[in-house]
Amino acid sequence: MEVIIILAPFTIILALVFLFLFFKSNNSDQFTNLESESYKILIEDSKRKNDE
C-alpha cells in the first residue's frame, strides 16, 4: 500500500505533462491539416511513375 503514495503523484504529474504537450501542439496548428499529408505520398508516387 505504500507504493500508492509514490505512484499517485507520479501519475498525476505525468498526466499533466502529456496534457500540456497536447495543448502546446494543438495551439501551434500541428493538427490543422491532416488530410493533405496522406495525399502527398500518392501525388509523389504518381509523379515518379510518370517520370519512368
RAURFEN-V923402 format. One line per field, one symbol per residue. psi: psi as a letter, one per 30 degrees, with the letter a starting at -180 (. if undefined). burial: + if it has 9 or more other C-alpha atoms within 8 Angstrom, else -. A space follows every 10 residues. Layout:
psi->???
burial->???
This chain:
psi->fffeeeeeee eeeeeeeeee eeeeeefghf geifefeffe eeeeeeeeee f.
burial->---------- ---------- ----++---- ---------- ---------- --
